[in-house]
Amino acid sequence: MALSRKARRLVAQNLVIAGIFITLLVAWDLIATLRLPLGVAGHEGSTVIVGLNGLRLLREAAWKSTLRGGAV
């Protein structure tokens, strides 16, 4: 249960991070001129950040803290 709660929080964080990046890129494109390579780099950069944030669930500490509270 604890690990699923952590996963849910991380999903929410990832949605917020991705939404902020996309909003900023769209606003930049509408206000000024966003070159395609910069747009692609910004989008891919946000994808990498979201992926790295999700990888936090695979850390050994995340699993140990969930196993302490319940059955193995």
N, CA, C and O atoms as a Maestro MAE file, in Angstrom:
{
 s_m_m2io_version
 :::
 2.0.0
}

f_m_ct {
 s_m_title
 :::
 protein
 m_atom[288] {
  # First column is atom index #
  i_m_mmod_type
  r_m_x_coord
  r_m_y_coord
  r_m_z_coord
  i_m_residue_number
  s_m_chain_name
  s_m_pdb_residue_name
  s_m_pdb_atom_name
  i_m_atomic_number
  :::
  1 25 0.818 -1.194 0.000 1 A "MET " " N  " 7
  2 3 0.000 0.000 0.000 1 A "MET " " CA " 6
  3 2 0.864 1.260 0.000 1 A "MET " " C  " 6
  4 15 0.567 2.228 -0.701 1 A "MET " " O  " 8
  5 25 1.925 1.236 0.787 2 A "ALA " " N  " 7
  6 3 2.767 2.430 0.883 2 A "ALA " " CA " 6
  7 2 3.452 2.724 -0.445 2 A "ALA " " C  " 6
  8 15 3.571 3.879 -0.855 2 A "ALA " " O  " 8
  9 25 3.900 1.666 -1.110 3 A "LEU " " N  " 7
  10 3 4.563 1.863 -2.404 3 A "LEU " " CA " 6
  11 2 3.583 2.389 -3.448 3 A "LEU " " C  " 6
  12 15 3.950 3.216 -4.283 3 A "LEU " " O  " 8
  13 25 2.349 1.920 -3.405 4 A "SER " " N  " 7
  14 3 1.357 2.412 -4.362 4 A "SER " " CA " 6
  15 2 1.009 3.875 -4.092 4 A "SER " " C  " 6
  16 15 0.722 4.629 -5.022 4 A "SER " " O  " 8
  17 25 1.035 4.274 -2.832 5 A "ARG " " N  " 7
  18 3 0.796 5.692 -2.510 5 A "ARG " " CA " 6
  19 2 1.940 6.564 -3.031 5 A "ARG " " C  " 6
  20 15 1.722 7.656 -3.554 5 A "ARG " " O  " 8
  21 25 3.170 6.051 -2.874 6 A "LYS " " N  " 7
  22 3 4.318 6.793 -3.406 6 A "LYS " " CA " 6
  23 2 4.233 6.895 -4.925 6 A "LYS " " C  " 6
  24 15 4.540 7.935 -5.508 6 A "LYS " " O  " 8
  25 25 3.812 5.800 -5.556 7 A "ALA " " N  " 7
  26 3 3.689 5.799 -7.014 7 A "ALA " " CA " 6
  27 2 2.633 6.800 -7.459 7 A "ALA " " C  " 6
  28 15 2.819 7.506 -8.450 7 A "ALA " " O  " 8
  29 25 1.541 6.862 -6.738 8 A "ARG " " N  " 7
  30 3 0.472 7.811 -7.092 8 A "ARG " " CA " 6
  31 2 0.965 9.252 -6.970 8 A "ARG " " C  " 6
  32 15 0.670 10.088 -7.824 8 A "ARG " " O  " 8
  33 25 1.719 9.538 -5.900 9 A "ARG " " N  " 7
  34 3 2.269 10.894 -5.741 9 A "ARG " " CA " 6
  35 2 3.239 11.228 -6.868 9 A "ARG " " C  " 6
  36 15 3.239 12.346 -7.382 9 A "ARG " " O  " 8
  37 25 4.067 10.253 -7.252 10 A "LEU " " N  " 7
  38 3 5.022 10.490 -8.334 10 A "LEU " " CA " 6
  39 2 4.309 10.714 -9.668 10 A "LEU " " C  " 6
  40 15 4.739 11.548 -10.463 10 A "LEU " " O  " 8
  41 25 3.238 9.988 -9.917 11 A "VAL " " N  " 7
  42 3 2.472 10.194 -11.146 11 A "VAL " " CA " 6
  43 2 1.904 11.607 -11.171 11 A "VAL " " C  " 6
  44 15 1.952 12.284 -12.198 11 A "VAL " " O  " 8
  45 25 1.368 12.048 -10.039 12 A "ALA " " N  " 7
  46 3 0.838 13.414 -9.969 12 A "ALA " " CA " 6
  47 2 1.946 14.445 -10.201 12 A "ALA " " C  " 6
  48 15 1.747 15.425 -10.919 12 A "ALA " " O  " 8
  49 25 3.115 14.218 -9.589 13 A "GLN " " N  " 7
  50 3 4.250 15.123 -9.795 13 A "GLN " " CA " 6
  51 2 4.656 15.153 -11.259 13 A "GLN " " C  " 6
  52 15 4.913 16.221 -11.816 13 A "GLN " " O  " 8
  53 25 4.715 13.981 -11.884 14 A "ASN " " N  " 7
  54 3 5.122 13.908 -13.282 14 A "ASN " " CA " 6
  55 2 4.129 14.610 -14.197 14 A "ASN " " C  " 6
  56 15 4.525 15.253 -15.169 14 A "ASN " " O  " 8
  57 25 2.845 14.490 -13.893 15 A "LEU " " N  " 7
  58 3 1.842 15.200 -14.697 15 A "LEU " " CA " 6
  59 2 1.996 16.713 -14.565 15 A "LEU " " C  " 6
  60 15 1.865 17.446 -15.545 15 A "LEU " " O  " 8
  61 25 2.273 17.170 -13.355 16 A "VAL " " N  " 7
  62 3 2.468 18.616 -13.143 16 A "VAL " " CA " 6
  63 2 3.720 19.099 -13.869 16 A "VAL " " C  " 6
  64 15 3.695 20.137 -14.529 16 A "VAL " " O  " 8
  65 25 4.815 18.348 -13.747 17 A "ILE " " N  " 7
  66 3 6.062 18.734 -14.412 17 A "ILE " " CA " 6
  67 2 5.865 18.804 -15.922 17 A "ILE " " C  " 6
  68 15 6.255 19.781 -16.561 17 A "ILE " " O  " 8
  69 25 5.262 17.768 -16.485 18 A "ALA " " N  " 7
  70 3 5.042 17.739 -17.933 18 A "ALA " " CA " 6
  71 2 4.107 18.863 -18.364 18 A "ALA " " C  " 6
  72 15 4.340 19.509 -19.386 18 A "ALA " " O  " 8
  73 25 3.046 19.098 -17.587 19 A "GLY " " N  " 7
  74 3 2.106 20.172 -17.927 19 A "GLY " " CA " 6
  75 2 2.752 21.544 -17.901 19 A "GLY " " C  " 6
  76 15 2.483 22.378 -18.766 19 A "GLY " " O  " 8
  77 25 3.602 21.783 -16.915 20 A "ILE " " N  " 7
  78 3 4.289 23.081 -16.822 20 A "ILE " " CA " 6
  79 2 5.214 23.272 -18.019 20 A "ILE " " C  " 6
  80 15 5.230 24.341 -18.629 20 A "ILE " " O  " 8
  81 25 5.979 22.242 -18.354 21 A "PHE " " N  " 7
  82 3 6.893 22.361 -19.490 21 A "PHE " " CA " 6
  83 2 6.135 22.627 -20.785 21 A "PHE " " C  " 6
  84 15 6.516 23.507 -21.557 21 A "PHE " " O  " 8
  85 25 5.065 21.875 -21.026 22 A "ILE " " N  " 7
  86 3 4.294 22.043 -22.253 22 A "ILE " " CA " 6
  87 2 3.654 23.429 -22.292 22 A "ILE " " C  " 6
  88 15 3.646 24.083 -23.335 22 A "ILE " " O  " 8
  89 25 3.119 23.874 -21.156 23 A "THR " " N  " 7
  90 3 2.508 25.206 -21.096 23 A "THR " " CA " 6
  91 2 3.532 26.291 -21.396 23 A "THR " " C  " 6
  92 15 3.254 27.225 -22.147 23 A "THR " " O  " 8
  93 25 4.715 26.166 -20.809 24 A "LEU " " N  " 7
  94 3 5.762 27.161 -21.065 24 A "LEU " " CA " 6
  95 2 6.195 27.165 -22.531 24 A "LEU " " C  " 6
  96 15 6.401 28.226 -23.120 24 A "LEU " " O  " 8
  97 25 6.330 25.979 -23.113 25 A "LEU " " N  " 7
  98 3 6.743 25.909 -24.519 25 A "LEU " " CA " 6
  99 2 5.675 26.481 -25.448 25 A "LEU " " C  " 6
  100 15 5.998 27.179 -26.409 25 A "LEU " " O  " 8
  101 25 4.414 26.190 -25.168 26 A "VAL " " N  " 7
  102 3 3.330 26.725 -25.997 26 A "VAL " " CA " 6
  103 2 3.246 28.241 -25.837 26 A "VAL " " C  " 6
  104 15 3.070 28.961 -26.819 26 A "VAL " " O  " 8
  105 25 3.373 28.725 -24.600 27 A "ALA " " N  " 7
  106 3 3.328 30.174 -24.372 27 A "ALA " " CA " 6
  107 2 4.498 30.860 -25.066 27 A "ALA " " C  " 6
  108 15 4.330 31.925 -25.661 27 A "ALA " " O  " 8
  109 25 5.674 30.260 -24.996 28 A "TRP " " N  " 7
  110 3 6.848 30.826 -25.667 28 A "TRP " " CA " 6
  111 2 6.616 30.895 -27.164 28 A "TRP " " C  " 6
  112 15 6.988 31.874 -27.811 28 A "TRP " " O  " 8
  113 25 6.006 29.863 -27.713 29 A "ASP " " N  " 7
  114 3 5.748 29.842 -29.150 29 A "ASP " " CA " 6
  115 2 4.708 30.880 -29.547 29 A "ASP " " C  " 6
  116 15 4.817 31.482 -30.616 29 A "ASP " " O  " 8
  117 25 3.707 31.099 -28.709 30 A "LEU " " N  " 7
  118 3 2.659 32.071 -29.034 30 A "LEU " " CA " 6
  119 2 3.135 33.510 -28.839 30 A "LEU " " C  " 6
  120 15 2.778 34.389 -29.623 30 A "LEU " " O  " 8
  121 25 3.928 33.753 -27.810 31 A "ILE " " N  " 7
  122 3 4.394 35.111 -27.520 31 A "ILE " " CA " 6
  123 2 5.551 35.501 -28.426 31 A "ILE " " C  " 6
  124 15 5.572 36.599 -28.983 31 A "ILE " " O  " 8
  125 25 6.497 34.613 -28.567 32 A "ALA " " N  " 7
  126 3 7.683 34.881 -29.384 32 A "ALA " " CA " 6
  127 2 7.802 33.768 -30.424 32 A "ALA " " C  " 6
  128 15 6.846 33.036 -30.683 32 A "ALA " " O  " 8
  129 25 8.944 33.660 -30.989 33 A "THR " " N  " 7
  130 3 9.175 32.615 -31.980 33 A "THR " " CA " 6
  131 2 10.033 31.526 -31.356 33 A "THR " " C  " 6
  132 15 11.202 31.737 -31.034 33 A "THR " " O  " 8
  133 25 9.428 30.363 -31.194 34 A "LEU " " N  " 7
  134 3 10.148 29.211 -30.654 34 A "LEU " " CA " 6
  135 2 10.604 28.368 -31.831 34 A "LEU " " C  " 6
  136 15 9.788 27.830 -32.579 34 A "LEU " " O  " 8
  137 25 11.892 28.261 -31.982 35 A "ARG " " N  " 7
  138 3 12.444 27.456 -33.075 35 A "ARG " " CA " 6
  139 2 12.172 25.985 -32.800 35 A "ARG " " C  " 6
  140 15 12.141 25.560 -31.646 35 A "ARG " " O  " 8
  141 25 11.976 25.215 -33.853 36 A "LEU " " N  " 7
  142 3 11.641 23.803 -33.724 36 A "LEU " " CA " 6
  143 2 12.675 23.014 -32.922 36 A "LEU " " C  " 6
  144 15 12.284 22.223 -32.063 36 A "LEU " " O  " 8
  145 25 13.980 23.194 -33.162 37 A "PRO " " N  " 7
  146 3 14.950 22.432 -32.355 37 A "PRO " " CA " 6
  147 2 14.857 22.735 -30.854 37 A "PRO " " C  " 6
  148 15 15.038 21.842 -30.026 37 A "PRO " " O  " 8
  149 25 14.573 23.998 -30.508 38 A "LEU " " N  " 7
  150 3 14.414 24.339 -29.095 38 A "LEU " " CA " 6
  151 2 13.152 23.719 -28.513 38 A "LEU " " C  " 6
  152 15 13.151 23.284 -27.361 38 A "LEU " " O  " 8
  153 25 12.088 23.674 -29.291 39 A "GLY " " N  " 7
  154 3 10.859 23.044 -28.837 39 A "GLY " " CA " 6
  155 2 11.043 21.550 -28.603 39 A "GLY " " C  " 6
  156 15 10.574 21.001 -27.607 39 A "GLY " " O  " 8
  157 25 11.729 20.909 -29.532 40 A "VAL " " N  " 7
  158 3 12.000 19.476 -29.392 40 A "VAL " " CA " 6
  159 2 12.900 19.233 -28.189 40 A "VAL " " C  " 6
  160 15 12.655 18.314 -27.408 40 A "VAL " " O  " 8
  161 25 13.928 20.039 -28.034 41 A "ALA " " N  " 7
  162 3 14.846 19.876 -26.897 41 A "ALA " " CA " 6
  163 2 14.108 20.102 -25.571 41 A "ALA " " C  " 6
  164 15 14.339 19.377 -24.603 41 A "ALA " " O  " 8
  165 25 13.236 21.085 -25.524 42 A "GLY " " N  " 7
  166 3 12.467 21.339 -24.309 42 A "GLY " " CA " 6
  167 2 11.536 20.192 -23.970 42 A "GLY " " C  " 6
  168 15 11.428 19.791 -22.811 42 A "GLY " " O  " 8
  169 25 10.869 19.667 -24.975 43 A "HIS " " N  " 7
  170 3 9.954 18.555 -24.743 43 A "HIS " " CA " 6
  171 2 10.706 17.300 -24.321 43 A "HIS " " C  " 6
  172 15 10.301 16.616 -23.382 43 A "HIS " " O  " 8
  173 25 11.786 17.001 -25.007 44 A "GLU " " N  " 7
  174 3 12.565 15.818 -24.654 44 A "GLU " " CA " 6
  175 2 13.234 15.983 -23.296 44 A "GLU " " C  " 6
  176 15 13.374 15.018 -22.545 44 A "GLU " " O  " 8
  177 25 13.646 17.204 -22.983 45 A "GLY " " N  " 7
  178 3 14.218 17.461 -21.662 45 A "GLY " " CA " 6
  179 2 13.208 17.201 -20.557 45 A "GLY " " C  " 6
  180 15 13.550 16.630 -19.521 45 A "GLY " " O  " 8
  181 25 11.962 17.619 -20.774 46 A "SER " " N  " 7
  182 3 10.933 17.358 -19.770 46 A "SER " " CA " 6
  183 2 10.646 15.867 -19.668 46 A "SER " " C  " 6
  184 15 10.357 15.366 -18.582 46 A "SER " " O  " 8
  185 25 10.722 15.157 -20.782 47 A "THR " " N  " 7
  186 3 10.519 13.711 -20.756 47 A "THR " " CA " 6
  187 2 11.603 13.020 -19.939 47 A "THR " " C  " 6
  188 15 11.319 12.087 -19.189 47 A "THR " " O  " 8
  189 25 12.835 13.473 -20.082 48 A "VAL " " N  " 7
  190 3 13.939 12.902 -19.309 48 A "VAL " " CA " 6
  191 2 13.750 13.185 -17.821 48 A "VAL " " C  " 6
  192 15 13.971 12.304 -16.990 48 A "VAL " " O  " 8
  193 25 13.347 14.394 -17.483 49 A "ILE " " N  " 7
  194 3 13.123 14.752 -16.080 49 A "ILE " " CA " 6
  195 2 12.012 13.899 -15.477 49 A "ILE " " C  " 6
  196 15 12.143 13.408 -14.355 49 A "ILE " " O  " 8
  197 25 10.918 13.721 -16.218 50 A "VAL " " N  " 7
  198 3 9.808 12.901 -15.742 50 A "VAL " " CA " 6
  199 2 10.254 11.448 -15.567 50 A "VAL " " C  " 6
  200 15 9.887 10.795 -14.590 50 A "VAL " " O  " 8
  201 25 11.046 10.946 -16.514 51 A "GLY " " N  " 7
  202 3 11.543 9.574 -16.408 51 A "GLY " " CA " 6
  203 2 12.445 9.381 -15.207 51 A "GLY " " C  " 6
  204 15 12.330 8.387 -14.490 51 A "GLY " " O  " 8
  205 25 13.342 10.330 -14.987 52 A "LEU " " N  " 7
  206 3 14.238 10.240 -13.832 52 A "LEU " " CA " 6
  207 2 13.471 10.353 -12.522 52 A "LEU " " C  " 6
  208 15 13.816 9.700 -11.537 52 A "LEU " " O  " 8
  209 25 12.439 11.176 -12.509 53 A "ASN " " N  " 7
  210 3 11.607 11.302 -11.316 53 A "ASN " " CA " 6
  211 2 10.899 9.971 -11.031 53 A "ASN " " C  " 6
  212 15 10.797 9.559 -9.876 53 A "ASN " " O  " 8
  213 25 10.419 9.309 -12.065 54 A "GLY " " N  " 7
  214 3 9.761 8.023 -11.886 54 A "GLY " " CA " 6
  215 2 10.701 6.930 -11.434 54 A "GLY " " C  " 6
  216 15 10.283 5.996 -10.751 54 A "GLY " " O  " 8
  217 25 11.959 7.031 -11.802 55 A "LEU " " N  " 7
  218 3 12.941 6.021 -11.406 55 A "LEU " " CA " 6
  219 2 13.206 6.024 -9.903 55 A "LEU " " C  " 6
  220 15 13.807 5.091 -9.370 55 A "LEU " " O  " 8
  221 25 12.757 7.071 -9.229 56 A "ARG " " N  " 7
  222 3 12.946 7.110 -7.776 56 A "ARG " " CA " 6
  223 2 12.229 5.952 -7.090 56 A "ARG " " C  " 6
  224 15 12.611 5.559 -5.988 56 A "ARG " " O  " 8
  225 25 11.195 5.400 -7.726 57 A "LEU " " N  " 7
  226 3 10.494 4.261 -7.142 57 A "LEU " " CA " 6
  227 2 11.341 2.995 -7.137 57 A "LEU " " C  " 6
  228 15 11.083 2.076 -6.359 57 A "LEU " " O  " 8
  229 25 12.338 2.944 -7.991 58 A "LEU " " N  " 7
  230 3 13.171 1.751 -8.068 58 A "LEU " " CA " 6
  231 2 14.325 1.755 -7.078 58 A "LEU " " C  " 6
  232 15 15.058 0.772 -6.967 58 A "LEU " " O  " 8
  233 25 14.486 2.863 -6.355 59 A "ARG " " N  " 7
  234 3 15.552 2.906 -5.356 59 A "ARG " " CA " 6
  235 2 15.290 1.879 -4.267 59 A "ARG " " C  " 6
  236 15 14.141 1.601 -3.925 59 A "ARG " " O  " 8
  237 25 16.346 1.328 -3.736 60 A "GLU " " N  " 7
  238 3 16.226 0.318 -2.694 60 A "GLU " " CA " 6
  239 2 15.562 0.877 -1.440 60 A "GLU " " C  " 6
  240 15 14.842 0.159 -0.747 60 A "GLU " " O  " 8
  241 25 15.799 2.146 -1.147 61 A "ALA " " N  " 7
  242 3 15.224 2.753 0.049 61 A "ALA " " CA " 6
  243 2 13.699 2.803 -0.032 61 A "ALA " " C  " 6
  244 15 13.025 2.661 0.989 61 A "ALA " " O  " 8
  245 25 13.149 3.003 -1.226 62 A "ALA " " N  " 7
  246 3 11.691 3.047 -1.375 62 A "ALA " " CA " 6
  247 2 11.075 1.698 -1.038 62 A "ALA " " C  " 6
  248 15 10.004 1.635 -0.433 62 A "ALA " " O  " 8
  249 25 11.742 0.624 -1.427 63 A "TRP " " N  " 7
  250 3 11.218 -0.715 -1.164 63 A "TRP " " CA " 6
  251 2 11.402 -1.097 0.299 63 A "TRP " " C  " 6
  252 15 10.527 -1.726 0.893 63 A "TRP " " O  " 8
  253 25 12.539 -0.719 0.881 64 A "LYS " " N  " 7
  254 3 12.789 -1.070 2.281 64 A "LYS " " CA " 6
  255 2 11.782 -0.389 3.206 64 A "LYS " " C  " 6
  256 15 11.293 -1.001 4.156 64 A "LYS " " O  " 8
  257 25 11.477 0.867 2.928 65 A "SER " " N  " 7
  258 3 10.551 1.587 3.801 65 A "SER " " CA " 6
  259 2 9.148 1.005 3.714 65 A "SER " " C  " 6
  260 15 8.397 1.077 4.686 65 A "SER " " O  " 8
  261 25 8.780 0.433 2.581 66 A "THR " " N  " 7
  262 3 7.441 -0.157 2.469 66 A "THR " " CA " 6
  263 2 7.391 -1.533 3.101 66 A "THR " " C  " 6
  264 15 6.340 -1.943 3.593 66 A "THR " " O  " 8
  265 25 8.503 -2.258 3.100 67 A "LEU " " N  " 7
  266 3 8.512 -3.596 3.678 67 A "LEU " " CA " 6
  267 2 8.560 -3.564 5.200 67 A "LEU " " C  " 6
  268 15 8.132 -4.517 5.850 67 A "LEU " " O  " 8
  269 25 9.072 -2.486 5.773 68 A "ARG " " N  " 7
  270 3 9.141 -2.385 7.238 68 A "ARG " " CA " 6
  271 2 7.747 -2.353 7.870 68 A "ARG " " C  " 6
  272 15 7.532 -2.888 8.957 68 A "ARG " " O  " 8
  273 25 6.814 -1.721 7.173 69 A "GLY " " N  " 7
  274 3 5.492 -1.544 7.766 69 A "GLY " " CA " 6
  275 2 4.559 -2.730 7.587 69 A "GLY " " C  " 6
  276 15 3.544 -2.799 8.280 69 A "GLY " " O  " 8
  277 25 4.851 -3.666 6.692 70 A "GLY " " N  " 7
  278 3 3.925 -4.765 6.443 70 A "GLY " " CA " 6
  279 2 4.636 -6.092 6.298 70 A "GLY " " C  " 6
  280 15 5.799 -6.244 6.670 70 A "GLY " " O  " 8
  281 25 3.917 -7.038 5.755 71 A "ALA " " N  " 7
  282 3 4.452 -8.381 5.584 71 A "ALA " " CA " 6
  283 2 5.409 -8.407 4.395 71 A "ALA " " C  " 6
  284 15 5.310 -7.582 3.486 71 A "ALA " " O  " 8
  285 25 6.321 -9.349 4.413 72 A "VAL " " N  " 7
  286 3 7.310 -9.488 3.353 72 A "VAL " " CA " 6
  287 2 6.714 -10.172 2.222 72 A "VAL " " C  " 6
  288 15 7.383 -10.393 1.212 72 A "VAL " " O  " 8
  :::
 }
 m_bond[287] {
  # First column is bond index #
  i_m_from
  i_m_to
  i_m_order
  :::
  1 1 2 1
  2 2 3 1
  3 3 4 2
  4 3 5 1
  5 5 6 1
  6 6 7 1
  7 7 8 2
  8 7 9 1
  9 9 10 1
  10 10 11 1
  11 11 12 2
  12 11 13 1
  13 13 14 1
  14 14 15 1
  15 15 16 2
  16 15 17 1
  17 17 18 1
  18 18 19 1
  19 19 20 2
  20 19 21 1
  21 21 22 1
  22 22 23 1
  23 23 24 2
  24 23 25 1
  25 25 26 1
  26 26 27 1
  27 27 28 2
  28 27 29 1
  29 29 30 1
  30 30 31 1
  31 31 32 2
  32 31 33 1
  33 33 34 1
  34 34 35 1
  35 35 36 2
  36 35 37 1
  37 37 38 1
  38 38 39 1
  39 39 40 2
  40 39 41 1
  41 41 42 1
  42 42 43 1
  43 43 44 2
  44 43 45 1
  45 45 46 1
  46 46 47 1
  47 47 48 2
  48 47 49 1
  49 49 50 1
  50 50 51 1
  51 51 52 2
  52 51 53 1
  53 53 54 1
  54 54 55 1
  55 55 56 2
  56 55 57 1
  57 57 58 1
  58 58 59 1
  59 59 60 2
  60 59 61 1
  61 61 62 1
  62 62 63 1
  63 63 64 2
  64 63 65 1
  65 65 66 1
  66 66 67 1
  67 67 68 2
  68 67 69 1
  69 69 70 1
  70 70 71 1
  71 71 72 2
  72 71 73 1
  73 73 74 1
  74 74 75 1
  75 75 76 2
  76 75 77 1
  77 77 78 1
  78 78 79 1
  79 79 80 2
  80 79 81 1
  81 81 82 1
  82 82 83 1
  83 83 84 2
  84 83 85 1
  85 85 86 1
  86 86 87 1
  87 87 88 2
  88 87 89 1
  89 89 90 1
  90 90 91 1
  91 91 92 2
  92 91 93 1
  93 93 94 1
  94 94 95 1
  95 95 96 2
  96 95 97 1
  97 97 98 1
  98 98 99 1
  99 99 100 2
  100 99 101 1
  101 101 102 1
  102 102 103 1
  103 103 104 2
  104 103 105 1
  105 105 106 1
  106 106 107 1
  107 107 108 2
  108 107 109 1
  109 109 110 1
  110 110 111 1
  111 111 112 2
  112 111 113 1
  113 113 114 1
  114 114 115 1
  115 115 116 2
  116 115 117 1
  117 117 118 1
  118 118 119 1
  119 119 120 2
  120 119 121 1
  121 121 122 1
  122 122 123 1
  123 123 124 2
  124 123 125 1
  125 125 126 1
  126 126 127 1
  127 127 128 2
  128 127 129 1
  129 129 130 1
  130 130 131 1
  131 131 132 2
  132 131 133 1
  133 133 134 1
  134 134 135 1
  135 135 136 2
  136 135 137 1
  137 137 138 1
  138 138 139 1
  139 139 140 2
  140 139 141 1
  141 141 142 1
  142 142 143 1
  143 143 144 2
  144 143 145 1
  145 145 146 1
  146 146 147 1
  147 147 148 2
  148 147 149 1
  149 149 150 1
  150 150 151 1
  151 151 152 2
  152 151 153 1
  153 153 154 1
  154 154 155 1
  155 155 156 2
  156 155 157 1
  157 157 158 1
  158 158 159 1
  159 159 160 2
  160 159 161 1
  161 161 162 1
  162 162 163 1
  163 163 164 2
  164 163 165 1
  165 165 166 1
  166 166 167 1
  167 167 168 2
  168 167 169 1
  169 169 170 1
  170 170 171 1
  171 171 172 2
  172 171 173 1
  173 173 174 1
  174 174 175 1
  175 175 176 2
  176 175 177 1
  177 177 178 1
  178 178 179 1
  179 179 180 2
  180 179 181 1
  181 181 182 1
  182 182 183 1
  183 183 184 2
  184 183 185 1
  185 185 186 1
  186 186 187 1
  187 187 188 2
  188 187 189 1
  189 189 190 1
  190 190 191 1
  191 191 192 2
  192 191 193 1
  193 193 194 1
  194 194 195 1
  195 195 196 2
  196 195 197 1
  197 197 198 1
  198 198 199 1
  199 199 200 2
  200 199 201 1
  201 201 202 1
  202 202 203 1
  203 203 204 2
  204 203 205 1
  205 205 206 1
  206 206 207 1
  207 207 208 2
  208 207 209 1
  209 209 210 1
  210 210 211 1
  211 211 212 2
  212 211 213 1
  213 213 214 1
  214 214 215 1
  215 215 216 2
  216 215 217 1
  217 217 218 1
  218 218 219 1
  219 219 220 2
  220 219 221 1
  221 221 222 1
  222 222 223 1
  223 223 224 2
  224 223 225 1
  225 225 226 1
  226 226 227 1
  227 227 228 2
  228 227 229 1
  229 229 230 1
  230 230 231 1
  231 231 232 2
  232 231 233 1
  233 233 234 1
  234 234 235 1
  235 235 236 2
  236 235 237 1
  237 237 238 1
  238 238 239 1
  239 239 240 2
  240 239 241 1
  241 241 242 1
  242 242 243 1
  243 243 244 2
  244 243 245 1
  245 245 246 1
  246 246 247 1
  247 247 248 2
  248 247 249 1
  249 249 250 1
  250 250 251 1
  251 251 252 2
  252 251 253 1
  253 253 254 1
  254 254 255 1
  255 255 256 2
  256 255 257 1
  257 257 258 1
  258 258 259 1
  259 259 260 2
  260 259 261 1
  261 261 262 1
  262 262 263 1
  263 263 264 2
  264 263 265 1
  265 265 266 1
  266 266 267 1
  267 267 268 2
  268 267 269 1
  269 269 270 1
  270 270 271 1
  271 271 272 2
  272 271 273 1
  273 273 274 1
  274 274 275 1
  275 275 276 2
  276 275 277 1
  277 277 278 1
  278 278 279 1
  279 279 280 2
  280 279 281 1
  281 281 282 1
  282 282 283 1
  283 283 284 2
  284 283 285 1
  285 285 286 1
  286 286 287 1
  287 287 288 2
  :::
 }
}
